[in-house]
Amino acid sequence: MELGRFWWWVVLILVQFGMNGCFGCWEQERAALLQLKASINSTGDIENFQTWNSTNKNSDCCDWDGVKCNNTTGRIIQLDLSWTISWSWEDWCLNASLFLPFEELQQLNLEGNQISRWVPNEGFERFSALRKLEMLYLAYNHFNNNILSSFSGISSLKLLDLSANKLNGSLHIPAFSNLEELYLNDNEINDFVTTTTKGSNNLPKLQVLELDWNKVNARIFKSLTTFTSLKILSMRGNDLEGSFTTEESTRIITKRKGNLCDIFRFDRRGT
């Protein structure tokens, strides 16, 4: 009796995988992609989604452009929607809740889409429900400093790229317990403030920090001394004249031999 029940469960699991995994993407994720396509097409270019077929029920969404699935489960793990919105069109008003059905999503690329706003209460704070999201690419959009507070709940993030946006002045960096790579190139940042309390570090795993072509000056070195895991620091194209003699810059270079700043790239703006 027990053996028969065991095999019944085995058959049920195999049927489930056959419907949702081994033979294509999950139907609920396919529907979510088509809903996302409809949202983007209201401001974007339908030519970018020719393979996203809504009429052919046999079309496997794992084979659609910009979509990558787990080979075993059929769940979507990567979405590349970069450069989807033509720069001749209006800004994309993002509805982050459209991404929530992709529960296994690990990597999302939204570069070059002129995103500057989102549907009320449907911003990036909704991504906190995506427990496996590790890489988020948002370069070449129109985000300002307020965007960073939306990411504080995404504890799984390991890489965040906000290069070429509208970040400026003194940037407030929230706590990211697992963030390893942070790219902030081509903005107008001159310093940043971290939510560090005494004896703690809000970016304990940060290994790569790029601040090329900003307005960074000597003040930033004081903030950088708290990043004890930093291995690569790049600040090329900034106004760092005289910075190398400051006490903070010396501490950054010598603080943790063999670990901190294995690669240290910077020069003066325009050189």
MONORZI-V591221 format. One record per helix or strand of 2 or more residues. SS is the DSSP state (hx for helix, st for strand). FROM is the first residue (numbers start at 1). TO is the last residue. If there is no record, write none. Layout:
BEGIN
SS&FROM&TO / SS&FROM&TO
END
This chain:
BEGIN
hx&2&20 / hx&27&41 / hx&46&49 / hx&61&63 / st&67&69 / st&76&80 / st&93&94 / hx&96&99 / st&107&109 / st&117&118 / hx&124&129 / st&135&137 / hx&145&151 / st&159&161 / st&168&173 / st&181&183 / st&188&194 / st&208&210 / hx&220&224 / st&232&238 / hx&243&245 / hx&247&254 / st&263&268
END
